[in-house]
């Protein structure tokens, strides 16, 4: 069994930054959809995603690594 951690505060801050500026809706939507698919969450479980990204619910460390890589990719989208 993997150990679980909360999403780091820096990733939460990057998520909030991703929601601002040009193409914000596209970038944040792409991140959210990809993360939800990776976490095997259904569309009805969006609240669970927001709890995870805001650091209120712990997830496995492998998912956090994936989220960091995905965030780097989404920040590069112009």
C-alpha positions as CSV (number, residue, x, y, z in Angstrom):
1,X,0.0,0.0,0.0
2,X,1.3,3.4,-1.0
3,X,1.7,6.2,1.5
4,X,-0.7,9.1,1.1
5,X,0.1,12.8,1.3
6,X,-1.8,16.0,0.8
7,X,-1.2,18.1,-2.3
8,X,1.7,20.6,-1.6
9,X,0.7,24.2,-1.2
10,X,2.8,25.2,-4.2
11,X,0.7,23.0,-6.5
12,X,-2.5,24.5,-5.1
13,X,-1.1,28.0,-5.8
14,X,-0.1,27.0,-9.3
15,X,-3.6,25.7,-9.8
16,X,-5.1,29.0,-8.8
17,X,-2.7,30.8,-11.1
18,X,-3.7,28.5,-13.9
19,X,-7.2,29.7,-13.6
20,X,-6.3,33.3,-14.5
21,X,-5.2,35.0,-17.7
22,X,-5.5,34.1,-21.4
23,X,-6.7,30.6,-22.2
24,X,-7.4,30.1,-18.4
25,X,-10.6,28.1,-18.9
26,X,-8.9,25.8,-21.4
27,X,-5.7,25.3,-19.4
28,X,-7.5,24.7,-16.0
29,X,-10.1,22.5,-17.7
30,X,-7.5,20.4,-19.3
31,X,-5.6,20.0,-16.1
32,X,-8.8,19.1,-14.2
33,X,-10.0,16.6,-16.8
34,X,-6.6,14.9,-17.1
35,X,-6.3,14.6,-13.3
36,X,-9.8,13.3,-12.8
37,X,-9.2,10.7,-15.5
38,X,-5.9,9.7,-13.9
39,X,-7.5,9.5,-10.5
40,X,-10.5,7.5,-12.0
41,X,-13.0,10.1,-10.8
42,X,-16.3,10.5,-12.6
43,X,-17.8,13.8,-13.7
44,X,-20.1,13.7,-10.7
45,X,-17.1,13.6,-8.4
46,X,-15.7,17.1,-9.2
47,X,-16.0,18.1,-5.6
48,X,-13.6,15.3,-4.7
49,X,-11.1,16.7,-7.2
50,X,-11.4,20.2,-5.7
51,X,-10.9,18.7,-2.2
52,X,-7.7,17.0,-3.4
53,X,-6.3,20.0,-5.2
54,X,-7.0,22.3,-2.3
55,X,-5.1,20.0,0.1
56,X,-8.1,18.8,2.1
57,X,-7.9,15.1,1.0
58,X,-4.8,12.9,0.9
59,X,-3.8,11.0,-2.3
60,X,-1.0,8.6,-3.1
61,X,2.4,10.1,-3.7
62,X,2.5,8.8,-7.3
63,X,-0.5,10.9,-8.2
64,X,1.2,14.0,-6.7
65,X,4.2,13.4,-9.0
66,X,1.8,13.1,-12.0
67,X,0.0,16.3,-11.0
68,X,3.3,18.2,-10.9
69,X,4.3,17.0,-14.3
70,X,0.9,17.8,-15.7
71,X,0.9,21.3,-14.1
72,X,4.3,22.0,-15.8
73,X,2.7,21.0,-19.2
74,X,-0.4,23.0,-18.7
75,X,1.5,26.2,-17.6
76,X,3.3,26.1,-20.9
77,X,0.0,26.2,-22.9
78,X,-0.4,29.7,-24.3
